[in-house]
Amino acid sequence: MTGELRPADDSSGDGPTPELRASDRERDQVVEILQVAAGDGRITAAELDERLDAALSARTTGDLARLTADLPSEGMPLL
């Protein structure tokens, strides 16, 4: 039937697997990582502002991962 919703675990192979939705906790953790990176001088204040806006509006875990992909994980808060 047209308009039916598929279950999230549908593995029919019809296209890419959807990304997981980000939780508030995951957004908060990325915000903390970004603040530490700014404090360490790894990103500028302007980059911090831009990334914080993106983190707080991120819909998926992939969106969040892209915001910290260029930052070292050593010494950063755990996700």
All heavy atoms as TSV, in Angstrom:
chain	resi	resn	atom	element	x	y	z
A	1	MET	N	N	0.840	-1.171	0.000
A	1	MET	CA	C	0.000	0.000	0.000
A	1	MET	C	C	0.889	1.238	0.000
A	1	MET	O	O	1.858	1.315	0.709
A	1	MET	CB	C	-0.913	-0.007	1.233
A	1	MET	CG	C	-1.741	1.242	1.256
A	1	MET	SD	S	-2.677	1.634	2.729
A	1	MET	CE	C	-3.463	0.195	3.253
A	2	THR	N	N	0.534	2.220	-0.768
A	2	THR	CA	C	1.297	3.457	-0.865
A	2	THR	C	C	1.157	4.249	0.433
A	2	THR	O	O	0.091	4.321	1.014
A	2	THR	CB	C	0.780	4.317	-2.030
A	2	THR	OG1	O	0.826	3.529	-3.205
A	2	THR	CG2	C	1.612	5.554	-2.200
A	3	GLY	N	N	2.273	4.849	0.882
A	3	GLY	CA	C	2.245	5.658	2.082
A	3	GLY	C	C	2.504	4.886	3.364
A	3	GLY	O	O	2.485	5.459	4.433
A	4	GLU	N	N	2.748	3.586	3.269
A	4	GLU	CA	C	3.031	2.813	4.480
A	4	GLU	C	C	4.434	3.116	4.971
A	4	GLU	O	O	5.346	3.322	4.185
A	4	GLU	CB	C	2.932	1.314	4.187
A	4	GLU	CG	C	1.534	0.803	4.124
A	4	GLU	CD	C	1.502	-0.719	3.989
A	4	GLU	OE1	O	2.528	-1.363	4.251
A	4	GLU	OE2	O	0.449	-1.225	3.631
A	5	LEU	N	N	4.579	3.123	6.261
A	5	LEU	CA	C	5.896	3.292	6.859
A	5	LEU	C	C	6.555	1.937	6.982
A	5	LEU	O	O	5.919	0.960	7.351
A	5	LEU	CB	C	5.778	3.938	8.242
A	5	LEU	CG	C	5.262	5.362	8.269
A	5	LEU	CD1	C	5.100	5.820	9.707
A	5	LEU	CD2	C	6.190	6.292	7.537
A	6	ARG	N	N	7.829	1.892	6.678
A	6	ARG	CA	C	8.591	0.654	6.832
A	6	ARG	C	C	9.227	0.633	8.205
A	6	ARG	O	O	9.639	1.672	8.711
A	6	ARG	CB	C	9.719	0.588	5.802
A	6	ARG	CG	C	9.267	0.317	4.437
A	6	ARG	CD	C	10.495	0.041	3.613
A	6	ARG	NE	N	10.204	0.197	2.207
A	6	ARG	CZ	C	11.127	0.254	1.282
A	6	ARG	NH1	N	12.391	0.179	1.609
A	6	ARG	NH2	N	10.785	0.382	0.027
A	7	PRO	N	N	9.380	-0.538	8.789
A	7	PRO	CA	C	10.103	-0.617	10.059
A	7	PRO	C	C	11.553	-0.197	9.861
A	7	PRO	O	O	12.107	-0.366	8.772
A	7	PRO	CB	C	10.015	-2.087	10.456
A	7	PRO	CG	C	9.228	-2.782	9.409
A	7	PRO	CD	C	8.870	-1.806	8.339
A	8	ALA	N	N	12.162	0.327	10.911
A	8	ALA	CA	C	13.537	0.817	10.825
A	8	ALA	C	C	14.518	-0.285	10.477
A	8	ALA	O	O	15.564	-0.034	9.906
A	8	ALA	CB	C	13.944	1.469	12.146
A	9	ASP	N	N	14.196	-1.529	10.801
A	9	ASP	CA	C	15.131	-2.615	10.544
A	9	ASP	C	C	14.856	-3.307	9.215
A	9	ASP	O	O	15.295	-4.416	8.990
A	9	ASP	CB	C	15.103	-3.624	11.685
A	9	ASP	CG	C	13.747	-4.305	11.824
A	9	ASP	OD1	O	12.764	-3.810	11.245
A	9	ASP	OD2	O	13.670	-5.316	12.519
A	10	ASP	N	N	14.147	-2.660	8.315
A	10	ASP	CA	C	13.846	-3.242	7.002
A	10	ASP	C	C	15.154	-3.442	6.246
A	10	ASP	O	O	15.872	-2.497	5.977
A	10	ASP	CB	C	12.917	-2.307	6.219
A	10	ASP	CG	C	12.565	-2.865	4.847
A	10	ASP	OD1	O	12.626	-4.103	4.683
A	10	ASP	OD2	O	12.239	-2.062	3.961
A	11	SER	N	N	15.460	-4.668	5.907
A	11	SER	CA	C	16.717	-4.974	5.228
A	11	SER	C	C	16.460	-5.477	3.811
A	11	SER	O	O	17.070	-6.421	3.357
A	11	SER	CB	C	17.519	-5.994	6.037
A	11	SER	OG	O	16.745	-7.170	6.221
A	12	SER	N	N	15.548	-4.833	3.111
A	12	SER	CA	C	15.184	-5.262	1.774
A	12	SER	C	C	16.263	-4.933	0.751
A	12	SER	O	O	16.211	-5.409	-0.366
A	12	SER	CB	C	13.857	-4.614	1.359
A	12	SER	OG	O	14.006	-3.212	1.309
A	13	GLY	N	N	17.250	-4.112	1.129
A	13	GLY	CA	C	18.307	-3.758	0.201
A	13	GLY	C	C	17.914	-2.669	-0.779
A	13	GLY	O	O	18.598	-2.433	-1.752
A	14	ASP	N	N	16.803	-2.016	-0.560
A	14	ASP	CA	C	16.326	-0.960	-1.448
A	14	ASP	C	C	16.915	0.389	-1.049
A	14	ASP	O	O	16.231	1.240	-0.509
A	14	ASP	CB	C	14.799	-0.863	-1.428
A	14	ASP	CG	C	14.136	-2.098	-1.975
A	14	ASP	OD1	O	14.801	-2.848	-2.708
A	14	ASP	OD2	O	12.955	-2.310	-1.654
A	15	GLY	N	N	18.190	0.590	-1.298
A	15	GLY	CA	C	18.800	1.881	-1.006
A	15	GLY	C	C	19.667	1.848	0.230
A	15	GLY	O	O	19.827	0.817	0.872
A	16	PRO	N	N	20.245	3.008	0.577
A	16	PRO	CA	C	21.167	3.083	1.713
A	16	PRO	C	C	20.440	2.907	3.043
A	16	PRO	O	O	19.255	3.194	3.170
A	16	PRO	CB	C	21.760	4.493	1.608
A	16	PRO	CG	C	20.747	5.267	0.836
A	16	PRO	CD	C	20.075	4.282	-0.091
A	17	THR	N	N	21.170	2.416	4.028
A	17	THR	CA	C	20.632	2.262	5.370
A	17	THR	C	C	20.511	3.640	6.002
A	17	THR	O	O	21.461	4.424	5.949
A	17	THR	CB	C	21.576	1.396	6.222
A	17	THR	OG1	O	21.765	0.156	5.544
A	17	THR	CG2	C	21.016	1.164	7.605
A	18	PRO	N	N	19.365	3.960	6.577
A	18	PRO	CA	C	19.220	5.276	7.211
A	18	PRO	C	C	20.130	5.395	8.432
A	18	PRO	O	O	20.406	4.402	9.105
A	18	PRO	CB	C	17.752	5.321	7.619
A	18	PRO	CG	C	17.298	3.913	7.639
A	18	PRO	CD	C	18.173	3.154	6.690
A	19	GLU	N	N	20.602	6.607	8.690
A	19	GLU	CA	C	21.461	6.844	9.838
A	19	GLU	C	C	20.619	6.886	11.108
A	19	GLU	O	O	19.441	7.223	11.070
A	19	GLU	CB	C	22.200	8.163	9.678
A	19	GLU	CG	C	23.209	8.144	8.554
A	19	GLU	CD	C	24.041	9.396	8.529
A	19	GLU	OE1	O	24.638	9.725	9.565
A	19	GLU	OE2	O	24.072	10.039	7.483
A	20	LEU	N	N	21.264	6.580	12.225
A	20	LEU	CA	C	20.579	6.626	13.512
A	20	LEU	C	C	20.320	8.068	13.924
A	20	LEU	O	O	21.144	8.959	13.684
A	20	LEU	CB	C	21.427	5.947	14.587
A	20	LEU	CG	C	21.646	4.455	14.409
A	20	LEU	CD1	C	22.613	3.953	15.478
A	20	LEU	CD2	C	20.341	3.709	14.480
A	21	ARG	N	N	19.201	8.295	14.553
A	21	ARG	CA	C	18.862	9.629	15.054
A	21	ARG	C	C	19.750	9.953	16.251
A	21	ARG	O	O	20.052	9.096	17.076
A	21	ARG	CB	C	17.400	9.665	15.488
A	21	ARG	CG	C	16.430	9.349	14.359
A	21	ARG	CD	C	16.366	10.461	13.378
A	21	ARG	NE	N	15.610	11.562	13.936
A	21	ARG	CZ	C	15.041	12.497	13.223
A	21	ARG	NH1	N	15.119	12.483	11.929
A	21	ARG	NH2	N	14.382	13.457	13.796
A	22	ALA	N	N	20.167	11.191	16.349
A	22	ALA	CA	C	21.014	11.645	17.450
A	22	ALA	C	C	20.160	11.942	18.674
A	22	ALA	O	O	19.055	12.468	18.567
A	22	ALA	CB	C	21.785	12.892	17.039
A	23	SER	N	N	20.703	11.616	19.839
A	23	SER	CA	C	20.011	11.908	21.093
A	23	SER	C	C	20.531	13.226	21.666
A	23	SER	O	O	21.590	13.725	21.264
A	23	SER	CB	C	20.253	10.786	22.106
A	23	SER	OG	O	21.602	10.789	22.543
A	24	ASP	N	N	19.794	13.759	22.627
A	24	ASP	CA	C	20.243	14.985	23.300
A	24	ASP	C	C	21.584	14.748	23.990
A	24	ASP	O	O	22.456	15.616	23.980
A	24	ASP	CB	C	19.209	15.451	24.327
A	24	ASP	CG	C	17.952	16.014	23.672
A	24	ASP	OD1	O	18.010	16.418	22.496
A	24	ASP	OD2	O	16.909	16.044	24.348
A	25	ARG	N	N	21.749	13.576	24.573
A	25	ARG	CA	C	23.004	13.247	25.265
A	25	ARG	C	C	24.172	13.258	24.282
A	25	ARG	O	O	25.244	13.782	24.587
A	25	ARG	CB	C	22.893	11.882	25.937
A	25	ARG	CG	C	24.145	11.474	26.677
A	25	ARG	CD	C	23.921	10.181	27.466
A	25	ARG	NE	N	25.119	9.817	28.161
A	25	ARG	CZ	C	25.873	8.778	27.830
A	25	ARG	NH1	N	25.532	7.973	26.851
A	25	ARG	NH2	N	26.965	8.507	28.506
A	26	GLU	N	N	23.983	12.681	23.096
A	26	GLU	CA	C	25.043	12.659	22.092
A	26	GLU	C	C	25.373	14.076	21.618
A	26	GLU	O	O	26.548	14.409	21.424
A	26	GLU	CB	C	24.634	11.784	20.910
A	26	GLU	CG	C	24.608	10.307	21.271
A	26	GLU	CD	C	23.878	9.450	20.263
A	26	GLU	OE1	O	22.878	9.923	19.663
A	26	GLU	OE2	O	24.296	8.293	20.080
A	27	ARG	N	N	24.361	14.898	21.452
A	27	ARG	CA	C	24.606	16.307	21.066
A	27	ARG	C	C	25.421	17.007	22.149
A	27	ARG	O	O	26.367	17.740	21.849
A	27	ARG	CB	C	23.290	17.039	20.840
A	27	ARG	CG	C	22.587	16.662	19.568
A	27	ARG	CD	C	21.317	17.508	19.361
A	27	ARG	NE	N	20.453	16.859	18.420
A	27	ARG	CZ	C	19.504	15.972	18.719
A	27	ARG	NH1	N	19.271	15.661	19.977
A	27	ARG	NH2	N	18.775	15.416	17.789
A	28	ASP	N	N	25.048	16.803	23.417
A	28	ASP	CA	C	25.762	17.428	24.529
A	28	ASP	C	C	27.221	16.973	24.580
A	28	ASP	O	O	28.118	17.769	24.873
A	28	ASP	CB	C	25.078	17.111	25.862
A	28	ASP	CG	C	23.730	17.794	26.014
A	28	ASP	OD1	O	23.435	18.741	25.250
A	28	ASP	OD2	O	22.955	17.365	26.899
A	29	GLN	N	N	27.466	15.698	24.287
A	29	GLN	CA	C	28.836	15.190	24.298
A	29	GLN	C	C	29.669	15.832	23.195
A	29	GLN	O	O	30.832	16.174	23.410
A	29	GLN	CB	C	28.835	13.667	24.149
A	29	GLN	CG	C	28.336	12.966	25.401
A	29	GLN	CD	C	28.178	11.470	25.206
A	29	GLN	OE1	O	27.809	11.020	24.122
A	29	GLN	NE2	N	28.452	10.711	26.241
A	30	VAL	N	N	29.089	16.025	22.027
A	30	VAL	CA	C	29.809	16.672	20.935
A	30	VAL	C	C	30.082	18.130	21.287
A	30	VAL	O	O	31.176	18.642	21.019
A	30	VAL	CB	C	29.048	16.525	19.595
A	30	VAL	CG1	C	29.641	17.419	18.526
A	30	VAL	CG2	C	29.065	15.070	19.149
A	31	VAL	N	N	29.137	18.793	21.907
A	31	VAL	CA	C	29.349	20.175	22.351
A	31	VAL	C	C	30.551	20.231	23.299
A	31	VAL	O	O	31.419	21.102	23.170
A	31	VAL	CB	C	28.078	20.748	23.026
A	31	VAL	CG1	C	28.387	22.017	23.803
A	31	VAL	CG2	C	26.998	20.997	21.984
A	32	GLU	N	N	30.637	19.293	24.226
A	32	GLU	CA	C	31.765	19.256	25.162
A	32	GLU	C	C	33.090	19.021	24.428
A	32	GLU	O	O	34.090	19.679	24.713
A	32	GLU	CB	C	31.541	18.165	26.208
A	32	GLU	CG	C	32.600	18.158	27.293
A	32	GLU	CD	C	32.334	17.145	28.380
A	32	GLU	OE1	O	31.242	16.549	28.403
A	32	GLU	OE2	O	33.237	16.936	29.203
A	33	ILE	N	N	33.101	18.114	23.467
A	33	ILE	CA	C	34.306	17.846	22.682
A	33	ILE	C	C	34.742	19.111	21.949
A	33	ILE	O	O	35.925	19.466	21.927
A	33	ILE	CB	C	34.075	16.697	21.688
A	33	ILE	CG1	C	33.960	15.369	22.442
A	33	ILE	CG2	C	35.176	16.635	20.632
A	33	ILE	CD1	C	33.459	14.215	21.597
A	34	LEU	N	N	33.789	19.811	21.356
A	34	LEU	CA	C	34.108	21.035	20.622
A	34	LEU	C	C	34.648	22.120	21.546
A	34	LEU	O	O	35.591	22.842	21.191
A	34	LEU	CB	C	32.874	21.528	19.863
A	34	LEU	CG	C	32.385	20.613	18.739
A	34	LEU	CD1	C	31.044	21.112	18.212
A	34	LEU	CD2	C	33.416	20.504	17.633
A	35	GLN	N	N	34.084	22.239	22.734
A	35	GLN	CA	C	34.558	23.239	23.688
A	35	GLN	C	C	35.981	22.929	24.144
A	35	GLN	O	O	36.806	23.843	24.276
A	35	GLN	CB	C	33.600	23.330	24.874
A	35	GLN	CG	C	32.278	23.953	24.500
A	35	GLN	CD	C	31.229	23.863	25.598
A	35	GLN	OE1	O	31.249	22.948	26.423
A	35	GLN	NE2	N	30.301	24.799	25.592
A	36	VAL	N	N	36.279	21.661	24.364
A	36	VAL	CA	C	37.641	21.267	24.738
A	36	VAL	C	C	38.601	21.574	23.593
A	36	VAL	O	O	39.692	22.112	23.810
A	36	VAL	CB	C	37.697	19.763	25.128
A	36	VAL	CG1	C	39.130	19.279	25.237
A	36	VAL	CG2	C	36.941	19.519	26.418
A	37	ALA	N	N	38.196	21.256	22.365
A	37	ALA	CA	C	39.041	21.519	21.198
A	37	ALA	C	C	39.319	23.012	21.053
A	37	ALA	O	O	40.447	23.415	20.737
A	37	ALA	CB	C	38.387	20.970	19.937
A	38	ALA	N	N	38.321	23.834	21.294
A	38	ALA	CA	C	38.518	25.289	21.216
A	38	ALA	C	C	39.453	25.757	22.325
A	38	ALA	O	O	40.336	26.589	22.093
A	38	ALA	CB	C	37.177	26.010	21.300
A	39	GLY	N	N	39.279	25.217	23.510
A	39	GLY	CA	C	40.154	25.569	24.629
A	39	GLY	C	C	41.599	25.177	24.388
A	39	GLY	O	O	42.527	25.837	24.865
A	40	ASP	N	N	41.795	24.095	23.634
A	40	ASP	CA	C	43.146	23.635	23.289
A	40	ASP	C	C	43.721	24.370	22.089
A	40	ASP	O	O	44.857	24.135	21.700
A	40	ASP	CB	C	43.134	22.136	22.975
A	40	ASP	CG	C	42.910	21.273	24.206
A	40	ASP	OD1	O	43.018	21.779	25.337
A	40	ASP	OD2	O	42.621	20.064	24.019
A	41	GLY	N	N	42.923	25.242	21.466
A	41	GLY	CA	C	43.387	25.984	20.306
A	41	GLY	C	C	43.322	25.200	19.003
A	41	GLY	O	O	43.926	25.578	18.009
A	42	ARG	N	N	42.581	24.104	18.974
A	42	ARG	CA	C	42.473	23.282	17.767
A	42	ARG	C	C	41.476	23.869	16.760
A	42	ARG	O	O	41.609	23.629	15.569
A	42	ARG	CB	C	42.070	21.864	18.122
A	42	ARG	CG	C	43.126	21.149	18.930
A	42	ARG	CD	C	42.798	19.685	19.106
A	42	ARG	NE	N	43.742	19.033	19.990
A	42	ARG	CZ	C	44.936	18.595	19.638
A	42	ARG	NH1	N	45.331	18.741	18.405
A	42	ARG	NH2	N	45.731	18.014	20.510
A	43	ILE	N	N	40.476	24.589	17.246
A	43	ILE	CA	C	39.538	25.272	16.368
A	43	ILE	C	C	39.385	26.714	16.862
A	43	ILE	O	O	39.572	26.996	18.046
A	43	ILE	CB	C	38.157	24.565	16.293
A	43	ILE	CG1	C	37.501	24.448	17.667
A	43	ILE	CG2	C	38.292	23.198	15.644
A	43	ILE	CD1	C	36.094	23.844	17.639
A	44	THR	N	N	39.055	27.606	15.959
A	44	THR	CA	C	38.904	29.020	16.305
A	44	THR	C	C	37.536	29.260	16.952
A	44	THR	O	O	36.647	28.400	16.899
A	44	THR	CB	C	39.017	29.902	15.053
A	44	THR	OG1	O	37.899	29.612	14.201
A	44	THR	CG2	C	40.327	29.671	14.304
A	45	ALA	N	N	37.382	30.435	17.500
A	45	ALA	CA	C	36.095	30.801	18.099
A	45	ALA	C	C	34.986	30.797	17.057
A	45	ALA	O	O	33.865	30.364	17.330
A	45	ALA	CB	C	36.198	32.172	18.765
A	46	ALA	N	N	35.310	31.263	15.851
A	46	ALA	CA	C	34.311	31.267	14.775
A	46	ALA	C	C	33.923	29.838	14.390
A	46	ALA	O	O	32.740	29.539	14.183
A	46	ALA	CB	C	34.848	32.006	13.555
A	47	GLU	N	N	34.918	28.937	14.319
A	47	GLU	CA	C	34.626	27.531	14.024
A	47	GLU	C	C	33.798	26.912	15.138
A	47	GLU	O	O	32.885	26.130	14.879
A	47	GLU	CB	C	35.919	26.728	13.866
A	47	GLU	CG	C	36.671	26.984	12.580
A	47	GLU	CD	C	37.979	26.222	12.551
A	47	GLU	OE1	O	38.840	26.473	13.429
A	47	GLU	OE2	O	38.141	25.379	11.660
A	48	LEU	N	N	34.122	27.264	16.369
A	48	LEU	CA	C	33.373	26.740	17.508
A	48	LEU	C	C	31.905	27.149	17.395
A	48	LEU	O	O	31.012	26.304	17.524
A	48	LEU	CB	C	33.966	27.241	18.829
A	48	LEU	CG	C	33.188	26.856	20.092
A	48	LEU	CD1	C	33.155	25.342	20.281
A	48	LEU	CD2	C	33.788	27.544	21.314
A	49	ASP	N	N	31.647	28.424	17.139
A	49	ASP	CA	C	30.266	28.896	17.011
A	49	ASP	C	C	29.521	28.152	15.903
A	49	ASP	O	O	28.383	27.715	16.087
A	49	ASP	CB	C	30.228	30.402	16.725
A	49	ASP	CG	C	30.608	31.237	17.935
A	49	ASP	OD1	O	30.567	30.711	19.067
A	49	ASP	OD2	O	30.946	32.423	17.742
A	50	GLU	N	N	30.178	28.005	14.765
A	50	GLU	CA	C	29.560	27.324	13.622
A	50	GLU	C	C	29.259	25.858	13.946
A	50	GLU	O	O	28.171	25.356	13.676
A	50	GLU	CB	C	30.503	27.415	12.429
A	50	GLU	CG	C	29.966	26.805	11.165
A	50	GLU	CD	C	30.948	26.960	10.016
A	50	GLU	OE1	O	31.508	28.056	9.840
A	50	GLU	OE2	O	31.147	25.958	9.309
A	51	ARG	N	N	30.229	25.189	14.565
A	51	ARG	CA	C	30.049	23.774	14.883
A	51	ARG	C	C	29.047	23.560	16.014
A	51	ARG	O	O	28.321	22.565	16.019
A	51	ARG	CB	C	31.390	23.126	15.232
A	51	ARG	CG	C	32.327	23.020	14.040
A	51	ARG	CD	C	33.575	22.276	14.400
A	51	ARG	NE	N	34.609	22.412	13.400
A	51	ARG	CZ	C	35.584	21.531	13.218
A	51	ARG	NH1	N	35.667	20.444	13.965
A	51	ARG	NH2	N	36.504	21.723	12.288
A	52	LEU	N	N	29.009	24.492	16.971
A	52	LEU	CA	C	28.013	24.363	18.045
A	52	LEU	C	C	26.598	24.470	17.488
A	52	LEU	O	O	25.717	23.694	17.871
A	52	LEU	CB	C	28.242	25.428	19.124
A	52	LEU	CG	C	29.451	25.233	20.024
A	52	LEU	CD1	C	29.586	26.398	20.997
A	52	LEU	CD2	C	29.379	23.916	20.775
A	53	ASP	N	N	26.390	25.423	16.596
A	53	ASP	CA	C	25.073	25.557	15.957
A	53	ASP	C	C	24.704	24.270	15.225
A	53	ASP	O	O	23.579	23.786	15.327
A	53	ASP	CB	C	25.053	26.732	14.972
A	53	ASP	CG	C	25.038	28.086	15.663
A	53	ASP	OD1	O	24.700	28.142	16.869
A	53	ASP	OD2	O	25.359	29.088	14.989
A	54	ALA	N	N	25.665	23.714	14.496
A	54	ALA	CA	C	25.408	22.480	13.752
A	54	ALA	C	C	25.158	21.305	14.695
A	54	ALA	O	O	24.286	20.466	14.441
A	54	ALA	CB	C	26.584	22.179	12.826
A	55	ALA	N	N	25.902	21.236	15.801
A	55	ALA	CA	C	25.726	20.131	16.756
A	55	ALA	C	C	24.355	20.181	17.406
A	55	ALA	O	O	23.691	19.151	17.558
A	55	ALA	CB	C	26.815	20.184	17.833
A	56	LEU	N	N	23.929	21.365	17.778
A	56	LEU	CA	C	22.650	21.491	18.468
A	56	LEU	C	C	21.462	21.249	17.549
A	56	LEU	O	O	20.365	20.931	18.020
A	56	LEU	CB	C	22.553	22.864	19.131
A	56	LEU	CG	C	23.569	23.069	20.262
A	56	LEU	CD1	C	23.534	24.502	20.760
A	56	LEU	CD2	C	23.312	22.089	21.408
A	57	SER	N	N	21.681	21.353	16.241
A	57	SER	CA	C	20.592	21.094	15.293
A	57	SER	C	C	20.770	19.776	14.536
A	57	SER	O	O	19.985	19.469	13.645
A	57	SER	CB	C	20.460	22.256	14.313
A	57	SER	OG	O	21.626	22.383	13.534
A	58	ALA	N	N	21.788	19.009	14.891
A	58	ALA	CA	C	22.061	17.741	14.202
A	58	ALA	C	C	20.905	16.767	14.394
A	58	ALA	O	O	20.346	16.662	15.489
A	58	ALA	CB	C	23.347	17.126	14.733
A	59	ARG	N	N	20.570	16.074	13.327
A	59	ARG	CA	C	19.471	15.101	13.383
A	59	ARG	C	C	19.979	13.671	13.519
A	59	ARG	O	O	19.289	12.822	14.059
A	59	ARG	CB	C	18.618	15.225	12.131
A	59	ARG	CG	C	17.958	16.603	12.043
A	59	ARG	CD	C	17.074	16.709	10.868
A	59	ARG	NE	N	15.848	15.966	11.169
A	59	ARG	CZ	C	14.856	15.805	10.340
A	59	ARG	NH1	N	14.922	16.323	9.137
A	59	ARG	NH2	N	13.784	15.127	10.680
A	60	THR	N	N	21.182	13.391	12.985
A	60	THR	CA	C	21.683	12.016	13.001
A	60	THR	C	C	23.061	11.946	13.653
A	60	THR	O	O	23.760	12.961	13.773
A	60	THR	CB	C	21.794	11.444	11.574
A	60	THR	OG1	O	22.814	12.153	10.862
A	60	THR	CG2	C	20.465	11.528	10.826
A	61	THR	N	N	23.445	10.728	14.020
A	61	THR	CA	C	24.773	10.533	14.597
A	61	THR	C	C	25.857	10.819	13.565
A	61	THR	O	O	26.946	11.257	13.921
A	61	THR	CB	C	24.924	9.114	15.157
A	61	THR	OG1	O	24.637	8.161	14.127
A	61	THR	CG2	C	23.998	8.885	16.344
A	62	GLY	N	N	25.550	10.602	12.288
A	62	GLY	CA	C	26.503	10.928	11.233
A	62	GLY	C	C	26.772	12.419	11.151
A	62	GLY	O	O	27.912	12.838	10.928
A	63	ASP	N	N	25.720	13.224	11.329
A	63	ASP	CA	C	25.884	14.677	11.357
A	63	ASP	C	C	26.848	15.072	12.476
A	63	ASP	O	O	27.711	15.925	12.292
A	63	ASP	CB	C	24.549	15.384	11.588
A	63	ASP	CG	C	23.561	15.221	10.451
A	63	ASP	OD1	O	23.979	14.910	9.313
A	63	ASP	OD2	O	22.345	15.399	10.704
A	64	LEU	N	N	26.691	14.444	13.629
A	64	LEU	CA	C	27.559	14.748	14.771
A	64	LEU	C	C	28.986	14.286	14.523
A	64	LEU	O	O	29.941	14.998	14.840
A	64	LEU	CB	C	27.011	14.093	16.041
A	64	LEU	CG	C	25.690	14.658	16.564
A	64	LEU	CD1	C	25.191	13.830	17.738
A	64	LEU	CD2	C	25.829	16.113	16.959
A	65	ALA	N	N	29.136	13.104	13.959
A	65	ALA	CA	C	30.471	12.551	13.713
A	65	ALA	C	C	31.274	13.448	12.771
A	65	ALA	O	O	32.483	13.627	12.954
A	65	ALA	CB	C	30.361	11.145	13.145
A	66	ARG	N	N	30.618	14.025	11.782
A	66	ARG	CA	C	31.315	14.911	10.840
A	66	ARG	C	C	31.860	16.157	11.524
A	66	ARG	O	O	32.859	16.726	11.088
A	66	ARG	CB	C	30.391	15.288	9.689
A	66	ARG	CG	C	30.188	14.142	8.691
A	66	ARG	CD	C	29.355	14.565	7.497
A	66	ARG	NE	N	27.922	14.602	7.771
A	66	ARG	CZ	C	27.129	13.534	7.804
A	66	ARG	NH1	N	27.628	12.331	7.621
A	66	ARG	NH2	N	25.841	13.659	8.038
A	67	LEU	N	N	31.239	16.585	12.617
A	67	LEU	CA	C	31.675	17.801	13.316
A	67	LEU	C	C	32.959	17.597	14.102
A	67	LEU	O	O	33.644	18.567	14.431
A	67	LEU	CB	C	30.567	18.280	14.259
A	67	LEU	CG	C	29.284	18.726	13.580
A	67	LEU	CD1	C	28.206	18.996	14.619
A	67	LEU	CD2	C	29.529	19.951	12.717
A	68	THR	N	N	33.287	16.360	14.417
A	68	THR	CA	C	34.486	16.075	15.208
A	68	THR	C	C	35.480	15.186	14.471
A	68	THR	O	O	36.479	14.777	15.046
A	68	THR	CB	C	34.104	15.412	16.547
A	68	THR	OG1	O	33.400	14.190	16.277
A	68	THR	CG2	C	33.256	16.330	17.405
A	69	ALA	N	N	35.223	14.887	13.204
A	69	ALA	CA	C	36.064	13.954	12.450
A	69	ALA	C	C	37.510	14.432	12.321
A	69	ALA	O	O	38.428	13.607	12.261
A	69	ALA	CB	C	35.465	13.715	11.067
A	70	ASP	N	N	37.737	15.727	12.295
A	70	ASP	CA	C	39.090	16.251	12.131
A	70	ASP	C	C	39.780	16.564	13.461
A	70	ASP	O	O	40.847	17.169	13.479
A	70	ASP	CB	C	39.069	17.497	11.239
A	70	ASP	CG	C	38.274	18.648	11.842
A	70	ASP	OD1	O	37.409	18.394	12.708
A	70	ASP	OD2	O	38.498	19.797	11.425
A	71	LEU	N	N	39.189	16.124	14.556
A	71	LEU	CA	C	39.754	16.369	15.880
A	71	LEU	C	C	40.279	15.058	16.450
A	71	LEU	O	O	39.690	14.005	16.243
A	71	LEU	CB	C	38.691	16.953	16.812
A	71	LEU	CG	C	38.090	18.279	16.360
A	71	LEU	CD1	C	36.946	18.667	17.283
A	71	LEU	CD2	C	39.142	19.370	16.312
A	72	PRO	N	N	41.389	15.124	17.210
A	72	PRO	CA	C	41.924	13.901	17.808
A	72	PRO	C	C	40.977	13.385	18.889
A	72	PRO	O	O	40.309	14.165	19.562
A	72	PRO	CB	C	43.258	14.339	18.410
A	72	PRO	CG	C	43.078	15.791	18.666
A	72	PRO	CD	C	42.162	16.296	17.576
A	73	SER	N	N	40.912	12.088	19.030
A	73	SER	CA	C	40.025	11.519	20.048
A	73	SER	C	C	40.739	11.369	21.389
A	73	SER	O	O	40.095	11.286	22.426
A	73	SER	CB	C	39.489	10.162	19.593
A	73	SER	OG	O	40.549	9.281	19.322
A	74	GLU	N	N	42.059	11.374	21.374
A	74	GLU	CA	C	42.814	11.222	22.607
A	74	GLU	C	C	42.623	12.433	23.510
A	74	GLU	O	O	42.747	13.574	23.091
A	74	GLU	CB	C	44.301	11.072	22.278
A	74	GLU	CG	C	45.151	10.776	23.503
A	74	GLU	CD	C	46.588	10.537	23.123
A	74	GLU	OE1	O	46.847	9.811	22.156
A	74	GLU	OE2	O	47.458	11.092	23.819
A	75	GLY	N	N	42.256	12.179	24.747
A	75	GLY	CA	C	42.056	13.243	25.707
A	75	GLY	C	C	40.707	13.926	25.624
A	75	GLY	O	O	40.439	14.863	26.352
A	76	MET	N	N	39.853	13.467	24.717
A	76	MET	CA	C	38.528	14.059	24.560
A	76	MET	C	C	37.516	13.259	25.372
A	76	MET	O	O	37.712	12.072	25.633
A	76	MET	CB	C	38.103	14.066	23.088
A	76	MET	CG	C	38.943	14.940	22.217
A	76	MET	SD	S	38.636	16.664	22.617
A	76	MET	CE	C	39.568	17.484	21.355
A	77	PRO	N	N	36.416	13.882	25.755
A	77	PRO	CA	C	35.353	13.146	26.455
A	77	PRO	C	C	34.831	12.007	25.593
A	77	PRO	O	O	34.816	12.095	24.364
A	77	PRO	CB	C	34.258	14.205	26.647
A	77	PRO	CG	C	34.936	15.514	26.475
A	77	PRO	CD	C	36.093	15.267	25.547
A	78	LEU	N	N	34.451	10.912	26.236
A	78	LEU	CA	C	33.945	9.743	25.524
A	78	LEU	C	C	32.546	9.985	25.024
A	78	LEU	O	O	31.722	10.576	25.705
A	78	LEU	CB	C	33.953	8.515	26.434
A	78	LEU	CG	C	35.313	8.071	26.924
A	78	LEU	CD1	C	35.164	6.900	27.875
A	78	LEU	CD2	C	36.224	7.696	25.756
A	79	LEU	N	N	32.262	9.481	23.837
A	79	LEU	CA	C	30.905	9.547	23.285
A	79	LEU	C	C	30.112	8.352	23.691
A	79	LEU	O	O	30.546	7.302	23.896
A	79	LEU	CB	C	30.936	9.638	21.759
A	79	LEU	CG	C	31.329	10.980	21.195
A	79	LEU	CD1	C	31.373	10.917	19.676
A	79	LEU	CD2	C	30.371	12.060	21.608
